[in-house]
């Protein structure tokens, strides 16, 4: 069987597809990833990639969408419907997907996949499955529901739908949630999948080899888009609070330029380039981050408590922060209100570690990627 995976080029979106892609390859199926801008996010996982949109620039696309629609620009990253429905963001998703469509359609016409797997915002994947009439699987990203996102996005891409003979976007054959049941705020749209999170490869340097002599805390903004698009504005107040805590803090920002942060306090240091979060988190006592579902679950797998530094520009930060707080696995606060006292509580509150261990056990008990791949193989065979 041939399985096509497709995602918009954001690290957390791509990474959430990798474990299932590995499971299909391990079972002997052919796997191909349709991606743009950052093919290394999938090639680094040992997966073959087709660059379906050379020259793609996610930040430039987002900026142009907002420039072209000032009214939408005022609300887009804070606009969600009831039950955290992300369909009000369809104009942005249309901007991200439009450049992906021609190359993706060329891939499906030539390669003829039997199954298409896409993440929640990649309508191009739903369009690809519809063009061939094959089943599709949607991987959700975290705290949000889909609603009519793909129908509205496809409506904004109606010229491409007409060009490629796509009259409608059918419901996927399966939806896989990203967060475990105990962390979902809204009713699940589909089933669940456990297994370890994938967070990229990298050379493990001194931070990994040297066990900390005092608590170590990671400060992160995820895989790069948030830092590139929103900037580093949430970090200075957190760094200021960190400077007053008896702990070492590691800035894990990948290859993002941190010069705008100026001189860092003695107990705050940047990591060297991209560091796999899973390995780094296991050497740490806590994590402070922007609210990405991948980061949340990687911290859970490492058994460490977390704090979501809320960004007023980013409703995703607020939503995942609520889920983290309500489940008891971490703390949340607006980034500019985080204090040394809060960070000390993060390090010392054992109830956070207890709840984190509970969620880690819950995730471990969910169906594995191998089991999900086998179920999907049977589903395709029956159609």
VOBA-1610 file (N, C-alpha, C; in pm, whole numbers, padded with zeros to 5 digits, always signed):
BEGIN
Unk+00084-00119+00000Unk+00000+00000+00000Unk+00088+00125+00000Unk+00040+00228-00067Unk+00112+00355-00070Unk+00038+00457+00017Unk+00114+00524+00105Unk+00055+00620+00198Unk+00126+00754+00181Unk+00049+00857+00148Unk+00103+00992+00134Unk+00072+01071+00260Unk+00176+01132+00317Unk+00161+01222+00431Unk+00185+01364+00382Unk+00106+01458+00432Unk+00122+01597+00389Unk+00092+01691+00504Unk+00170+01798+00513Unk+00153+01897+00619Unk+00198+02033+00569Unk+00136+02138+00625Unk+00194+02270+00608Unk+00329+02269+00680Unk+00424+02355+00638Unk+00559+02346+00695Unk+00573+02419+00828Unk+00519+02358+00932Unk+00542+02403+01069Unk+00588+02280+01147Unk+00690+02295+01228Unk+00756+02178+01288Unk+00658+02088+01363Unk+00577+02147+01452Unk+00485+02065+01530Unk+00382+01995+01446Unk+00345+02056+01333Unk+00247+01995+01242Unk+00309+01874+01171Unk+00433+01890+01127Unk+00501+01781+01057Unk+00535+01668+01154Unk+00591+01706+01269Unk+00639+01606+01363Unk+00529+01512+01411Unk+00406+01564+01422Unk+00299+01480+01475Unk+00260+01367+01379Unk+00304+01378+01252Unk+00276+01274+01153Unk+00381+01163+01150Unk+00499+01191+01202Unk+00613+01101+01183Unk+00593+00963+01245Unk+00546+00951+01370Unk+00533+00815+01427Unk+00443+00722+01345Unk+00334+00776+01289Unk+00246+00692+01207Unk+00314+00657+01075Unk+00390+00751+01018Unk+00464+00722+00895Unk+00566+00611+00921Unk+00635+00618+01033Unk+00729+00511+01068Unk+00658+00377+01079Unk+00540+00377+01141Unk+00467+00251+01161Unk+00430+00188+01027Unk+00386+00271+00932Unk+00353+00217+00799Unk+00477+00161+00730Unk+00588+00232+00737Unk+00711+00183+00673Unk+00758+00053+00738Unk+00749+00047+00870Unk+00792-00074+00940Unk+00707-00195+00904Unk+00581-00167+00865Unk+00491-00275+00824Unk+00507-00311+00677Unk+00601-00247+00608Unk+00629-00282+00470Unk+00559-00199+00365Unk+00491-00092+00406Unk+00421-00008+00310Unk+00513+00102+00256Unk+00478+00156+00140Unk+00551+00268+00083Unk+00497+00398+00143Unk+00588+00485+00182Unk+00550+00612+00244Unk+00620+00726+00170Unk+00547+00833+00148Unk+00601+00953+00086Unk+00544+01073+00160Unk+00627+01176+00180Unk+00584+01298+00248Unk+00585+01414+00150Unk+00472+01484+00139Unk+00463+01606+00059Unk+00480+01724+00154Unk+00581+01804+00129Unk+00616+01911+00222Unk+00674+02028+00144Unk+00694+02138+00211Unk+00758+02254+00150Unk+00841+02326+00256Unk+00931+02410+00212Unk+01014+02500+00292Unk+01115+02429+00381Unk+01071+02332+00460Unk+01162+02267+00554Unk+01158+02115+00538Unk+01203+02062+00424Unk+01198+01917+00404Unk+01276+01839+00508Unk+01376+01904+00570Unk+01458+01833+00669Unk+01377+01788+00790Unk+01262+01850+00813Unk+01179+01806+00926Unk+01128+01663+00905Unk+01118+01619+00782Unk+01077+01481+00754Unk+01196+01395+00710Unk+01286+01452+00629Unk+01403+01372+00589Unk+01488+01337+00710Unk+01488+01425+00812Unk+01562+01396+00935Unk+01507+01276+01009Unk+01383+01240+00978Unk+01322+01120+01037Unk+01339+00999+00947Unk+01418+01014+00841Unk+01443+00902+00751Unk+01332+00879+00650Unk+01251+00982+00625Unk+01137+00966+00534Unk+01165+01036+00401Unk+01121+00978+00289Unk+01138+01043+00159Unk+01040+01158+00145Unk+01087+01267+00087Unk+01008+01390+00079Unk+01006+01442-00064Unk+00891+01494-00106Unk+00880+01571-00229Unk+00852+01715-00189Unk+00937+01808-00235Unk+00912+01950-00211Unk+00807+01996-00311Unk+00684+02014-00263Unk+00573+02044-00353Unk+00557+02193-00380Unk+00636+02277-00313Unk+00624+02422-00335Unk+00758+02489-00310Unk+00854+02471-00402Unk+00984+02536-00385Unk+00969+02687-00366Unk+01046+02743-00274Unk+01039+02885-00246Unk+00933+02924-00145Unk+00863+02827-00091Unk+00758+02853+00008Unk+00817+02925+00129Unk+00744+03025+00181Unk+00787+03099+00300Unk+00664+03123+00386Unk+00648+03044+00492Unk+00527+03049+00573Unk+00506+03186+00636Unk+00612+03247+00686Unk+00597+03377+00750Unk+00555+03482+00649Unk+00617+03482+00530Unk+00579+03579+00426Unk+00435+03559+00383Unk+00392+03433+00373Unk+00253+03405+00335Unk+00158+03460+00440Unk+00187+03434+00566Unk+00100+03482+00674Unk+00093+03634+00673Unk+00205+03699+00654Unk+00207+03845+00652Unk+00125+03901+00536Unk+00133+03836+00420Unk+00058+03883+00304Unk-00092+03865+00325Unk-00133+03752+00383Unk-00275+03731+00411Unk-00328+03843+00500Unk-00253+03879+00601Unk-00297+03982+00694Unk-00295+04121+00629Unk-00198+04146+00543Unk-00194+04274+00472Unk-00311+04289+00376Unk-00350+04179+00313Unk-00458+04183+00214Unk-00596+04191+00279Unk-00607+04156+00406Unk-00737+04155+00473Unk-00722+04216+00613Unk-00719+04350+00622Unk-00696+04415+00751Unk-00798+04378+00858Unk-00923+04357+00817Unk-01025+04320+00916Unk-00995+04183+00978Unk-00959+04089+00893Unk-00921+03957+00941Unk-00795+03965+01026Unk-00703+04055+00988Unk-00576+04067+01059Unk-00596+04104+01205Unk-00703+04176+01235Unk-00726+04220+01372Unk-00765+04106+01465Unk-00816+03998+01410Unk-00873+03894+01496Unk-00823+03754+01469Unk-00745+03732+01360Unk-00727+03595+01311Unk-00668+03499+01413Unk-00568+03542+01490Unk-00504+03446+01578Unk-00573+03436+01713Unk-00680+03512+01729Unk-00759+03498+01851Unk-00900+03453+01819Unk-00926+03420+01693Unk-01063+03387+01654Unk-01083+03236+01649Unk-01171+03187+01735Unk-01216+03049+01730Unk-01365+03048+01758Unk-01432+02946+01707Unk-01574+02934+01730Unk-01603+02855+01856Unk-01731+02822+01877Unk-01767+02739+01993Unk-01689+02607+01991Unk-01660+02555+02109Unk-01582+02431+02122Unk-01446+02443+02055Unk-01392+02565+02054Unk-01258+02589+01998Unk-01250+02550+01850Unk-01354+02577+01778Unk-01359+02549+01635Unk-01268+02647+01562Unk-01173+02595+01482Unk-01076+02682+01416Unk-01121+02729+01278Unk-01243+02698+01238Unk-01286+02737+01103Unk-01284+02888+01079Unk-01299+02976+01181Unk-01285+03119+01152Unk-01147+03158+01098Unk-01049+03071+01111Unk-00915+03101+01060Unk-00895+03056+00915Unk-01002+03015+00850Unk-00991+02960+00715Unk-00914+03050+00618Unk-00929+03184+00622Unk-00850+03266+00528Unk-00699+03246+00542Unk-00651+03227+00665Unk-00508+03202+00682Unk-00471+03063+00631Unk-00555+02965+00661Unk-00527+02830+00614Unk-00528+02824+00461Unk-00617+02901+00399Unk-00619+02906+00253Unk-00487+02963+00200Unk-00436+03065+00268Unk-00307+03121+00228Unk-00195+03020+00238Unk-00192+02943+00346Unk-00088+02842+00363Unk-00101+02728+00263Unk-00224+02691+00228Unk-00246+02574+00144Unk-00236+02602-00005Unk-00272+02722-00049Unk-00276+02749-00193Unk-00146+02712-00264Unk-00028+02751-00215Unk+00094+02714-00287Unk+00123+02564-00287Unk+00063+02490-00192Unk+00089+02346-00182Unk+00008+02265-00282Unk-00105+02320-00327Unk-00201+02240-00404Unk-00145+02191-00537Unk-00089+02276-00624Unk-00046+02225-00756Unk+00055+02111-00745Unk+00158+02129-00663Unk+00258+02025-00649Unk+00203+01898-00587Unk+00111+01915-00492Unk+00051+01797-00429Unk-00033+01719-00529Unk-00108+01790-00613Unk-00190+01721-00714Unk-00102+01648-00816Unk+00011+01707-00847Unk+00104+01639-00938Unk+00156+01510-00874Unk+00186+01516-00744Unk+00234+01397-00674Unk+00128+01287-00673Unk+00004+01323-00638Unk-00098+01217-00628Unk-00131+01160-00765Unk-00126+01243-00869Unk-00154+01192-01004Unk-00046+01093-01049Unk+00078+01120-01011Unk+00188+01034-01054Unk+00207+00914-00962Unk+00194+00934-00832Unk+00230+00830-00736Unk+00110+00743-00699Unk-00011+00798-00708Unk-00136+00725-00684Unk-00139+00657-00546Unk-00139+00735-00439Unk-00146+00675-00306Unk-00280+00606-00281Unk-00278+00509-00193Unk-00400+00440-00152Unk-00464+00505-00030Unk-00387+00588+00040Unk-00432+00654+00162Unk-00357+00785+00175Unk-00427+00889+00220Unk-00364+01020+00243Unk-00382+01056+00391Unk-00272+01093+00455Unk-00275+01136+00595Unk-00229+01281+00601Unk-00311+01366+00660Unk-00277+01508+00668Unk-00304+01559+00808Unk-00237+01669+00844Unk-00265+01729+00974Unk-00380+01828+00960Unk-00430+01873+01072Unk-00561+01936+01082Unk-00580+02061+00997Unk-00474+02133+00965Unk-00489+02257+00888Unk-00452+02242+00741Unk-00415+02122+00699Unk-00367+02103+00562Unk-00481+02055+00472Unk-00562+02149+00428Unk-00673+02117+00339Unk-00624+02058+00208Unk-00502+02091+00167Unk-00446+02032+00044Unk-00444+01881+00053Unk-00427+01826+00173Unk-00430+01681+00189Unk-00569+01625+00168Unk-00669+01694+00223Unk-00808+01650+00201Unk-00844+01660+00054Unk-00796+01764-00014Unk-00821+01780-00157Unk-00755+01668-00237Unk-00634+01629-00196Unk-00563+01522-00267Unk-00640+01391-00259Unk-00689+01359-00139Unk-00766+01235-00123Unk-00895+01241-00204Unk-00959+01358-00204Unk-01084+01373-00279Unk-01060+01359-00429Unk-00946+01409-00478Unk-00917+01400-00621Unk-00908+01254-00665Unk-00846+01170-00583Unk-00830+01029-00620Unk-00945+00942-00573Unk-01026+00994-00483Unk-01133+00912-00427Unk-01083+00806-00331Unk-00972+00836-00261Unk-00917+00741-00165Unk-00944+00791-00024Unk-00940+00702+00076Unk-00966+00746+00213Unk-00856+00837+00265Unk-00895+00919+00361Unk-00801+01013+00423Unk-00806+00998+00574Unk-00696+01034+00637Unk-00685+01036+00783Unk-00640+01176+00823Unk-00708+01233+00921Unk-00670+01365+00971Unk-00609+01350+01110Unk-00492+01410+01128Unk-00426+01412+01259Unk-00448+01549+01320Unk-00523+01554+01429Unk-00548+01681+01495Unk-00423+01729+01568Unk-00420+01860+01595Unk-00300+01922+01648Unk-00300+01938+01799Unk-00416+01939+01861Unk-00417+01960+02005Unk-00551+02002+02058Unk-00564+02128+02099Unk-00684+02168+02173Unk-00803+02209+02088Unk-00791+02207+01955Unk-00894+02266+01871Unk-00977+02161+01797Unk-01101+02200+01764Unk-01186+02117+01680Unk-01186+02175+01538Unk-01221+02090+01443Unk-01207+02127+01301Unk-01328+02201+01248Unk-01448+02159+01290Unk-01568+02223+01236Unk-01572+02215+01085Unk-01599+02328+01020Unk-01608+02334+00874Unk-01481+02394+00813Unk-01370+02377+00883Unk-01244+02436+00837Unk-01211+02400+00693Unk-01218+02273+00658Unk-01177+02232+00524Unk-01277+02277+00418Unk-01404+02277+00452Unk-01505+02324+00356Unk-01487+02473+00328Unk-01464+02552+00434Unk-01445+02696+00415Unk-01314+02725+00343Unk-01209+02653+00380Unk-01080+02673+00313Unk-01089+02636+00166Unk-01154+02523+00137Unk-01171+02481-00002Unk-01254+02583-00079Unk-01351+02644-00012Unk-01429+02748-00078Unk-01343+02866-00120Unk-01246+02900-00038Unk-01153+03008-00073Unk-01052+02965-00179Unk-01041+02835-00199Unk-00955+02779-00304Unk-01040+02719-00415Unk-01158+02776-00437Unk-01253+02717-00532Unk-01197+02709-00673Unk-01111+02805-00710Unk-01051+02799-00844Unk-00964+02675-00858Unk-00890+02640-00752Unk-00808+02520-00757Unk-00893+02393-00750Unk-01000+02398-00672Unk-01090+02282-00667Unk-01151+02257-00805Unk-01189+02364-00874Unk-01244+02349-01009Unk-01138+02295-01105Unk-01018+02349-01095Unk-00910+02308-01186Unk-00878+02159-01172Unk-00885+02108-01050Unk-00845+01969-01027Unk-00964+01875-01007Unk-01083+01923-01039Unk-01201+01837-01037Unk-01238+01786-00899Unk-01241+01877-00802Unk-01274+01840-00664Unk-01404+01909-00626Unk-01517+01841-00637Unk-01646+01905-00612Unk-01674+01930-00465Unk-01619+01847-00376Unk-01648+01860-00234Unk-01537+01793-00153Unk-01528+01831-00026Unk-01430+01772+00065Unk-01504+01674+00156Unk-01482+01544+00139Unk-01551+01446+00223Unk-01490+01440+00363Unk-01565+01387+00456Unk-01514+01366+00591Unk-01405+01259+00586Unk-01296+01277+00663Unk-01191+01174+00663Unk-01243+01042+00719Unk-01182+00934+00674Unk-01220+00802+00723Unk-01185+00784+00870Unk-01084+00857+00916Unk-01045+00851+01057Unk-00986+00985+01098Unk-01016+01027+01219Unk-00952+01143+01280Unk-00879+01095+01404Unk-00756+01136+01420Unk-00675+01098+01535Unk-00645+01222+01619Unk-00691+01222+01742Unk-00663+01334+01831Unk-00516+01335+01871Unk-00466+01453+01905Unk-00327+01466+01951Unk-00318+01456+02103Unk-00410+01521+02173Unk-00408+01517+02319Unk-00482+01394+02370Unk-00443+01342+02485Unk-00514+01226+02541Unk-00651+01268+02594Unk-00740+01172+02618Unk-00877+01205+02658Unk-00887+01297+02778Unk-00804+01279+02879Unk-00818+01358+03002Unk-00777+01503+02984Unk-00717+01538+02869Unk-00676+01676+02846Unk-00762+01748+02743Unk-00855+01678+02681Unk-00937+01742+02577Unk-01048+01825+02640Unk-01056+01949+02598Unk-01159+02041+02648Unk-01293+02014+02580Unk-01289+01992+02451Unk-01411+01968+02373Unk-01430+01818+02351Unk-01547+01781+02301Unk-01574+01641+02270Unk-01477+01594+02162Unk-01421+01473+02177Unk-01327+01424+02075Unk-01394+01416+01938Unk-01317+01451+01834Unk-01366+01436+01697Unk-01339+01297+01642Unk-01249+01226+01706Unk-01212+01094+01654Unk-01150+01009+01762Unk-01058+00921+01721Unk-00992+00830+01813Unk-00860+00886+01862Unk-00784+00798+01927Unk-00660+00842+01992Unk-00544+00751+01951Unk-00425+00807+01961Unk-00304+00731+01931Unk-00197+00771+02030Unk-00131+00673+02089Unk-00024+00700+02183Unk+00111+00692+02115Unk+00208+00639+02187Unk+00343+00632+02133Unk+00423+00757+02166Unk+00552+00750+02146Unk+00639+00863+02177Unk+00623+00974+02073Unk+00635+01099+02121Unk+00636+01212+02030Unk+00769+01213+01954Unk+00765+01268+01833Unk+00887+01289+01756Unk+00920+01437+01760Unk+01045+01471+01785Unk+01082+01613+01795Unk+01211+01644+01722Unk+01239+01567+01618Unk+01356+01595+01537Unk+01481+01527+01590Unk+01580+01521+01504Unk+01708+01464+01543Unk+01809+01575+01567Unk+01920+01540+01624Unk+02023+01639+01649Unk+02138+01577+01725Unk+02250+01647+01724Unk+02367+01601+01798Unk+02351+01642+01944Unk+02365+01546+02034Unk+02351+01573+02177Unk+02485+01622+02230Unk+02490+01749+02266Unk+02614+01809+02311Unk+02631+01804+02461Unk+02702+01903+02513Unk+02738+01905+02654Unk+02619+01910+02747Unk+02511+01976+02705Unk+02394+01986+02792Unk+02339+01848+02827Unk+02346+01758+02731Unk+02293+01624+02755Unk+02390+01540+02839Unk+02520+01556+02814Unk+02620+01474+02884Unk+02640+01517+03029Unk+02627+01648+03054Unk+02656+01700+03187Unk+02529+01703+03272Unk+02526+01621+03373Unk+02411+01622+03463Unk+02413+01751+03544Unk+02301+01819+03555Unk+02299+01949+03624Unk+02326+01936+03773Unk+02398+02034+03828Unk+02425+02035+03972Unk+02312+02102+04049Unk+02228+02175+03979Unk+02109+02233+04040Unk+01997+02222+03938Unk+01874+02253+03975Unk+01763+02235+03879Unk+01790+02304+03746Unk+01752+02236+03639Unk+01765+02291+03504Unk+01625+02306+03445Unk+01599+02420+03385Unk+01468+02450+03326Unk+01488+02489+03180Unk+01406+02433+03093Unk+01411+02468+02951Unk+01312+02580+02923Unk+01354+02681+02847Unk+01267+02785+02795Unk+01257+02765+02644Unk+01136+02750+02592Unk+01120+02717+02450Unk+01004+02792+02388Unk+01015+02818+02258Unk+00903+02869+02178Unk+00868+02771+02068Unk+00903+02644+02086Unk+00866+02542+01989Unk+00962+02534+01872Unk+00906+02503+01754Unk+00988+02470+01639Unk+01028+02586+01550Unk+00991+02709+01583Unk+01043+02821+01506Unk+00942+02917+01449Unk+00821+02869+01403Unk+00727+02961+01339Unk+00681+03068+01438Unk+00648+03029+01560Unk+00602+03126+01659Unk+00707+03233+01683Unk+00832+03190+01698Unk+00939+03287+01721Unk+00959+03377+01601Unk+00950+03321+01480Unk+00972+03400+01359Unk+00855+03494+01332Unk+00733+03449+01359Unk+00616+03531+01325Unk+00582+03630+01436Unk+00577+03582+01560Unk+00538+03668+01672Unk+00657+03739+01736Unk+00777+03689+01710Unk+00894+03748+01772Unk+00923+03685+01908Unk+01022+03740+01976Unk+01067+03686+02104Unk+01014+03766+02221Unk+00908+03843+02199Unk+00859+03936+02301Unk+00814+03873+02430Unk+00775+03745+02427Unk+00732+03681+02552Unk+00850+03640+02640Unk+00971+03637+02584Unk+01083+03583+02660Unk+01147+03679+02761Unk+01165+03809+02730Unk+01236+03895+02827Unk+01179+03894+02968Unk+01046+03902+02988Unk+00998+03897+03126Unk+01022+03762+03194Unk+01017+03655+03115Unk+01044+03523+03172Unk+01192+03512+03211Unk+01279+03563+03125Unk+01423+03560+03154Unk+01453+03646+03277Unk+01385+03758+03289Unk+01405+03844+03407Unk+01367+03770+03534Unk+01253+03700+03531Unk+01213+03620+03648Unk+01312+03508+03674Unk+01359+03445+03567Unk+01453+03333+03581Unk+01583+03376+03647Unk+01624+03499+03622Unk+01751+03548+03677Unk+01752+03550+03829Unk+01633+03544+03890Unk+01621+03551+04036Unk+01599+03414+04100Unk+01607+03308+04020Unk+01580+03172+04069Unk+01711+03094+04076Unk+01724+03014+04180Unk+01844+02931+04196Unk+01831+02806+04108Unk+01847+02826+03980Unk+01836+02719+03881Unk+01906+02765+03754Unk+01937+02670+03668Unk+01995+02700+03537Unk+01884+02693+03432Unk+01883+02788+03341Unk+01780+02794+03237Unk+01846+02783+03100Unk+01785+02701+03015Unk+01838+02675+02880Unk+01737+02727+02778Unk+01781+02817+02691Unk+01697+02866+02582Unk+01706+02768+02466Unk+01598+02695+02441Unk+01595+02598+02332Unk+01508+02653+02221Unk+01569+02729+02132Unk+01496+02800+02026Unk+01539+02755+01887Unk+01607+02643+01877Unk+01654+02599+01747Unk+01758+02695+01693Unk+01741+02734+01568Unk+01837+02824+01504Unk+01786+02968+01496Unk+01691+03003+01582Unk+01637+03139+01585Unk+01743+03234+01640Unk+01756+03350+01578Unk+01852+03452+01622Unk+01805+03511+01755Unk+01886+03499+01858Unk+01848+03548+01990Unk+01918+03679+02026Unk+01983+03743+01930Unk+02058+03865+01962Unk+01969+03976+02016Unk+01840+03975+01977Unk+01748+04078+02025Unk+01726+04070+02175Unk+01760+03958+02235Unk+01742+03943+02380Unk+01852+04012+02459Unk+01958+04055+02391Unk+02067+04123+02460Unk+02150+04029+02545Unk+02217+04086+02644Unk+02301+04007+02733Unk+02214+03925+02827Unk+02239+03796+02831Unk+02159+03707+02915Unk+02216+03700+03056Unk+02131+03676+03156Unk+02180+03658+03293Unk+02275+03538+03301Unk+02359+03533+03403Unk+02456+03423+03413Unk+02394+03284+03418Unk+02271+03274+03468Unk+02209+03141+03481Unk+02118+03107+03363Unk+02126+03185+03255Unk+02047+03159+03134Unk+02143+03146+03017Unk+02136+03036+02944Unk+02225+03016+02830Unk+02147+02956+02714Unk+02183+02990+02591Unk+02117+02928+02475Unk+02173+02790+02447Unk+02088+02701+02401Unk+02135+02571+02353Unk+02204+02592+02219Unk+02287+02498+02180Unk+02359+02506+02054Unk+02273+02448+01943Unk+02203+02535+01867Unk+02123+02489+01755Unk+02003+02407+01800Unk+01959+02320+01709Unk+01841+02237+01736Unk+01878+02122+01830Unk+01804+02109+01937Unk+01824+02001+02033Unk+01695+01920+02042Unk+01701+01788+02026Unk+01580+01707+02043Unk+01522+01726+02182Unk+01398+01775+02188Unk+01339+01808+02317Unk+01330+01688+02410Unk+01295+01573+02355Unk+01277+01457+02441Unk+01401+01426+02523Unk+01517+01430+02458Unk+01642+01401+02529Unk+01678+01513+02625Unk+01657+01638+02582Unk+01690+01751+02669Unk+01600+01755+02792Unk+01469+01735+02770Unk+01375+01744+02882Unk+01406+01641+02990Unk+01458+01526+02951Unk+01487+01422+03050Unk+01602+01460+03142Unk+01679+01562+03106Unk+01787+01609+03193Unk+01742+01729+03277Unk+01614+01765+03266Unk+01566+01889+03327Unk+01466+01864+03438Unk+01438+01968+03512Unk+01341+01962+03621Unk+01207+02022+03583Unk+01203+02105+03478Unk+01078+02168+03436Unk+01098+02230+03299Unk+00985+02266+03236Unk+00987+02328+03103Unk+00892+02448+03105Unk+00934+02559+03045Unk+00848+02675+03023Unk+00840+02695+02873Unk+00718+02700+02818Unk+00706+02703+02672Unk+00584+02782+02626Unk+00566+02788+02493Unk+00466+02873+02429Unk+00329+02808+02418Unk+00319+02679+02441Unk+00189+02615+02433Unk+00168+02529+02311Unk+00271+02465+02260Unk+00255+02371+02150Unk+00223+02232+02203Unk+00129+02164+02138Unk+00087+02032+02186Unk+00204+01934+02187Unk+00291+01941+02086Unk+00406+01851+02082Unk+00495+01873+02204Unk+00518+02000+02238Unk+00602+02031+02354Unk+00536+01984+02482Unk+00405+02004+02493Unk+00330+01959+02611Unk+00350+01810+02633Unk+00329+01731+02528Unk+00335+01586+02543Unk+00477+01534+02556Unk+00573+01604+02497Unk+00713+01565+02517Unk+00753+01585+02663Unk+00706+01694+02723Unk+00732+01716+02866Unk+00665+01608+02950Unk+00543+01570+02913Unk+00473+01463+02985Unk+00553+01334+02977Unk+00600+01299+02857Unk+00677+01176+02840Unk+00806+01179+02922Unk+00863+01298+02939Unk+00985+01311+03019Unk+00955+01315+03168Unk+00827+01327+03203Unk+00787+01327+03344Unk+00816+01456+03417Unk+00823+01569+03343Unk+00855+01696+03407Unk+00737+01792+03401Unk+00717+01872+03506Unk+00609+01971+03504Unk+00641+02083+03407Unk+00538+02158+03370Unk+00555+02261+03269Unk+00476+02386+03302Unk+00519+02495+03243Unk+00446+02622+03253Unk+00425+02675+03112Unk+00302+02715+03081Unk+00273+02777+02953Unk+00277+02928+02972Unk+00370+02993+02903Unk+00382+03139+02907Unk+00287+03196+02803Unk+00173+03245+02847Unk+00068+03285+02755Unk+00108+03407+02673Unk+00084+03398+02543Unk+00111+03507+02450Unk-00023+03569+02412Unk-00045+03698+02441Unk-00175+03759+02411Unk-00210+03758+02263Unk-00110+03739+02176Unk-00136+03734+02032Unk-00186+03597+01986Unk-00173+03495+02072Unk-00185+03357+02027Unk-00289+03281+02108Unk-00407+03259+02048Unk-00513+03187+02118Unk-00475+03042+02143Unk-00388+02984+02061Unk-00344+02847+02083Unk-00273+02835+02217Unk-00194+02936+02249Unk-00124+02938+02377Unk-00224+02937+02492Unk-00327+03017+02480Unk-00429+03025+02585Unk-00505+02893+02600Unk-00540+02832+02487Unk-00619+02709+02490Unk-00540+02594+02551Unk-00419+02573+02504Unk-00340+02462+02557Unk-00301+02490+02702Unk-00281+02619+02734Unk-00252+02654+02872Unk-00365+02616+02965Unk-00488+02639+02921Unk-00604+02600+03001Unk-00607+02450+03023Unk-00577+02373+02918Unk-00578+02227+02929Unk-00469+02177+03024Unk-00352+02238+03016Unk-00241+02202+03105Unk-00278+02232+03250Unk-00333+02351+03271Unk-00370+02390+03408Unk-00482+02304+03463Unk-00587+02282+03382Unk-00703+02207+03430Unk-00668+02061+03460Unk-00574+02004+03385Unk-00535+01865+03410Unk-00437+01855+03527Unk-00383+01969+03568Unk-00294+01970+03684Unk-00151+01934+03656Unk-00111+01935+03526Unk+00027+01896+03493Unk+00121+02015+03484Unk+00068+02136+03505Unk+00153+02253+03496Unk+00081+02379+03536Unk+00151+02490+03519Unk+00100+02622+03553Unk+00085+02704+03426Unk+00005+02808+03433Unk-00007+02902+03321Unk-00010+03043+03376Unk+00043+03135+03297Unk+00038+03277+03332Unk+00077+03356+03209Unk+00022+03477+03193Unk+00073+03563+03086Unk+00223+03580+03102Unk+00293+03578+02991Unk+00440+03580+02997Unk+00491+03699+03078Unk+00426+03814+03063Unk+00475+03933+03132Unk+00436+03938+03279Unk+00366+03834+03327Unk+00330+03827+03469Unk+00400+03713+03542Unk+00485+03640+03472Unk+00557+03530+03535Unk+00663+03586+03631Unk+00665+03531+03751Unk+00757+03578+03855Unk+00850+03466+03899Unk+00952+03504+03973Unk+01043+03405+04028Unk+00969+03309+04121Unk+00871+03361+04195Unk+00793+03276+04285Unk+00719+03168+04208Unk+00663+03203+04092Unk+00593+03104+04010Unk+00690+02997+03960Unk+00807+03038+03918Unk+00905+02941+03869Unk+00952+02850+03982Unk+00964+02904+04101Unk+01003+02821+04215Unk+00893+02721+04249Unk+00767+02763+04236Unk+00657+02669+04258Unk+00659+02559+04152Unk+00687+02597+04027Unk+00694+02498+03919Unk+00796+02390+03953Unk+00906+02430+04013Unk+01011+02335+04046Unk+00980+02252+04171Unk+00898+02307+04260Unk+00880+02242+04389Unk+00746+02176+04415Unk+00647+02198+04329Unk+00512+02146+04353Unk+00502+02001+04307Unk+00500+01909+04402Unk+00498+01766+04368Unk+00365+01723+04307Unk+00257+01798+04332Unk+00128+01759+04272Unk+00134+01768+04120Unk+00216+01859+04067Unk+00231+01870+03922Unk+00299+01744+03866Unk+00398+01694+03937Unk+00467+01573+03892Unk+00376+01451+03900Unk+00294+01447+04004Unk+00202+01334+04018Unk+00103+01330+03903Unk+00044+01447+03870Unk-00052+01453+03759Unk+00016+01422+03626Unk+00140+01469+03610Unk+00215+01441+03487Unk+00237+01291+03471Unk+00269+01223+03580Unk+00289+01078+03574Unk+00159+01007+03535Unk+00046+01058+03583Unk-00083+00999+03548Unk-00110+01011+03398Unk-00082+01129+03342Unk-00106+01149+03199Unk-00008+01067+03117Unk+00115+01055+03163Unk+00213+00971+03092Unk+00164+00827+03084Unk+00109+00777+03194Unk+00053+00641+03195Unk-00066+00631+03101Unk-00149+00736+03098Unk-00265+00737+03009Unk-00222+00730+02863Unk-00125+00811+02825Unk-00077+00812+02686Unk-00017+00677+02649Unk+00056+00618+02742Unk+00119+00488+02715Unk+00015+00379+02690Unk-00105+00397+02744Unk-00210+00298+02726Unk-00295+00316+02603Unk-00272+00422+02527Unk-00349+00445+02404Unk-00297+00354+02292Unk-00379+00333+02188Unk-00332+00250+02075Unk-00201+00303+02018Unk-00109+00214+01990Unk+00021+00253+01936Unk+00008+00290+01789Unk+00106+00364+01734Unk+00106+00389+01590Unk+00102+00259+01509Unk+00168+00155+01558Unk+00166+00026+01488Unk+00025-00029+01480Unk-00049-00020+01591Unk-00187-00070+01593Unk-00276+00014+01503Unk-00257+00146+01503Unk-00338+00234+01419Unk-00308+00207+01271Unk-00181+00189+01236Unk-00145+00159+01097Unk-00210+00028+01052Unk-00213-00071+01139Unk-00276-00199+01104Unk-00426-00181+01084Unk-00490-00101+01170Unk-00633-00075+01155Unk-00663-00004+01023Unk-00579+00093+00988Unk-00600+00166+00863Unk-00574+00077+00741Unk-00478-00012+00752Unk-00452-00106+00642Unk-00575-00193+00618Unk-00636-00240+00724Unk-00758-00320+00711Unk-00871-00237+00652Unk-00880-00111+00695Unk-00986-00023+00644Unk-00974-00005+00494Unk-00852+00024+00447Unk-00831+00044+00303Unk-00863-00084+00227Unk-00826-00199+00283Unk-00850-00327+00215Unk-00999-00356+00200Unk-01079-00305+00293Unk-01223-00331+00287Unk-01296-00242+00189Unk-01234-00131+00150Unk-01302-00034+00063Unk-01295-00076-00085
//
